[in-house]
Amino acid sequence: MPRRTDLSNTLCPVGRSAELLGDRAVLLILRELFFGRRRFETIVATTGLGPQLVSARLKRLLSEGVIERHAYRDRPPRHEYRLTAKGRDLFDVLYALRGWAERWAYTPGETGGGPAMRYVHRACGADVGTATICPGCGEPLRYGELKGEPSPALRAEQAARSGG
C-alpha cells in the first residue's frame, strides 16, 4: 500500500485539517465527546473501535491540544477526556458533516422515517433540522446549545453496539 503523504506542514488549511480530522476514529471520538461521553470505556463501547486505536487517537488529540485529560478516580487511576476550546471549535465541522449525511447519506426510510439524529435548540425548544441558525429564535447554533435525540433506529443501533 502506498504511504500516505504527511500534510502536517502544508500551508493549505484543508490539508492541515485533514491531517488530524481525516481519520474516522478521530471523528467518532469527537462525536462521543460532543455527546458528553468522556470516559475511555464508554468511548470504546459506543464507537465500536478497538481500545488500542482509541488510546492512540486520544493521545493524538491530547498532543494536538484538542482535548484534556482529567482524573476522576485515584485507585485505580481513571481519567476522562474533555474538549478544550480548540476541540469545542470543531463542533461546527461535525455538525456540518451530520447535516450533509442527513441530506445525502441515507436511502429513503433507512433512518425510520425521520432524521437519524434530531436536534432541539435548548434556548427556545425549536427543532433545528440541519440549520445552523435556529429557525425558532434566529440565534446561531453553537456547541452546547443543542439537545440531541437519536431516532429509534439509531438508538437500537447504539444499544446493540454497546452491548446494551
C-alpha positions, 0 to 999 in steps of 0.5 A: 500500500502506498504511504500516505503523504504527511500534510502536517506542514502544508500551508493549505488549511484543508490539508492541515485539517485533514491531517488530524480530522481525516481519520474516522476514529478521530471523528467518532471520538469527537462525536462521543465527546460532543455527546458528553461521553468522556470516559475511555470505556464508554468511548470504546463501547459506543464507537465500536473501535478497538481500545488500542486505536482509541488510546492512540487517537486520544493521545493524538488529540491530547498532543494536538491540544484538542482535548484534556485529560482529567482524573476522576478516580485515584485507585485505580487511576481513571481519567476522562477526556474533555474538549478544550476550546480548540476541540469545542471549535470543531463542533461546527465541522461535525455538525456540518458533516451530520447535516450533509449525511442527513441530506445525502447519506441515507436511502429513503426510510433507512433512518425510520422515517425521520432524521437519524439524529434530531436536534432541539435548540435548548434556548427556545425548544425549536427543532433545528433540522440541519440549520445552523441558525435556529429557525425558532429564535434566529440565534446561531447554533453553537456547541452546547446549545443543542439537545440531541435525540437519536431516532429509534433506529439509531438508538437500537443501533447504539444499544446493540453496539454497546452491548446494551 
